[in-house]
Amino acid sequence: MDIAIDSNTLFGFWPKRKVDISLNKLLEIMAKHKVERFLSLSTTGIFYDYEEGNEETLRMSKNYPQIIPMATVDPRKYFGKETLVKELSEKGFKAIRLFPDLQNWPLDYEPFFNIVEEAEKISLPLIISVVSLGGITEIAKITTGHEIPIVIANVNYNQFSEALAVAKNHKNILLETSLFDTPDAYEIFVRELGAERLVFGSYSPVHYFSASLLPLERAEISNEEKQLITKENIERLLKCK
């Protein structure tokens, strides 16, 4: 099946293990699987300097129009410039991607609260990945009362029950599917939440694209539901077509 938009990709360098996540590798993977467009960012913004990383992301998105640029902000180096998120949006970034899992900052953290408030003012989606149990619940509590779309990325098997419970009670929260590793994961979430609450992602090139795609292809859900997951939901969220 064809994927209109992959909502979770990266390019650059990966200090966690030896893996090629260069931009050329990402472009090769997306072309091989006929992915039309993909949200992406430079890992320089995660592991080195978020401003420099954002500049690289924006530059590459202008060179390769299939890239939909995501910005990132490291709350540990964010000093409360109240117009930062607005400025990023005006430059063309379609979402803010946050990495407490890779940068080791707590969710109960005032700089993070400030970013949430800034993003809410302009309705810019936040995409955030957490690994610890309770993390998704904490994000839901922090964003309660805020009318801001939140995508929880890299939801893994150990987080499934928490993600499902949280998403049922918080309509602003969507779930990204890169680590949905079996067809029944899709089937359960579609049955319990509805397909409109899921967005397809692969976490390429860190994660194998096929490992994310095959469970969706084999899931016993309708083609219309697969279309929501791979195209329509993320287009609606990003306000792009």
C-alpha positions, 0 to 999 in steps of 0.5 A, spaced: 500 500 500 502 507 498 503 511 504 501 519 503 505 522 509 509 518 514 509 522 520 515 520 524 522 520 520 529 523 522 535 524 518 543 526 520 547 522 525 545 517 531 549 516 537 545 511 540 548 505 535 551 504 529 546 506 523 545 510 517 540 515 518 543 520 513 538 524 509 540 520 502 538 514 506 532 517 508 530 519 501 532 512 498 527 509 503 521 513 502 522 513 494 523 505 495 516 505 499 513 510 494 511 515 500 509 521 497 511 526 503 514 525 510 515 529 516 522 530 518 527 533 522 535 534 523 538 530 529 542 536 530 537 539 533 536 533 538 543 532 540 547 538 539 543 545 538 536 545 536 537 552 532 542 549 528 538 543 527 532 547 525 536 551 520 538 545 517 531 542 517 528 548 513 534 548 508 533 541 506 525 541 506 527 547 500 531 542 497 527 536 497 519 538 497 517 532 499 520 533 506 515 537 511 519 540 516 518 539 523 522 544 528 524 541 535 526 545 541 530 543 547 527 545 553 533 545 557 536 551 552 529 554 552 529 561 555 522 563 554 522 567 548 515 568 547 515 568 540 519 562 538 514 557 536 510 563 532 517 564 529 518 557 527 511 557 524 512 563 520 518 560 517 514 554 515 515 548 520 508 544 521 509 541 527 514 542 534 517 535 535 519 534 542 524 528 545 524 528 553 526 520 551 532 522 548 534 528 552 532 526 559 528 532 561 522 531 565 515 532 563 513 536 570 518 542 567 516 549 566 520 550 560 515 545 557 509 548 559 511 554 556 512 551 549 505 548 550 502 554 551 506 558 545 504 552 541 496 553 543 496 560 541 497 558 534 494 551 534 501 548 532 501 541 533 506 538 538 509 531 537 512 528 543 515 521 545 516 518 552 518 511 554 516 511 561 510 508 563 506 514 566 509 519 561 503 519 556 498 520 562 502 526 565 502 529 558 495 528 558 494 532 565 499 537 563 495 539 556 488 538 560 484 545 558 489 546 552 486 546 546 492 543 542 493 537 538 498 532 541 501 526 537 504 521 542 510 518 538 513 511 538 508 508 542 510 501 544 507 495 546 508 496 554 504 503 553 498 500 549 493 500 555 495 507 557 495 510 551 488 507 549 486 509 556 488 516 555 486 517 548 479 515 550 479 521 555 483 526 551 480 528 544 486 532 543 491 526 543 492 522 537 497 516 537 503 515 532 504 508 529 511 506 528 511 501 533 505 498 532 508 491 531 502 487 529 496 487 525 491 486 532 494 493 535 491 497 529 485 493 530 484 494 537 486 501 537 481 502 531 475 498 534 476 502 541 478 509 539 476 510 531 481 510 525 481 518 526 485 518 532 491 514 529 497 517 524 502 512 520 509 513 522 515 509 521 521 512 525 525 511 519 531 510 518 532 508 525 527 503 525 525 499 519 520 501 515 517 495 513 516 493 520 511 499 521 508 498 514 506 490 514 502 490 520 498 496 517 497 492 511 495 486 514 490 489 519 483 487 518 480 494 518 477 497 512 481 501 506 477 507 508 480 506 515 487 505 512 486 512 508 485 516 514 491 513 518 496 514 512 493 520 509 487 524 512 488 525 519 495 528 519 493 532 513 487 535 517 492 536 523 497 539 519 492 543 515 496 541 509 493 537 502 
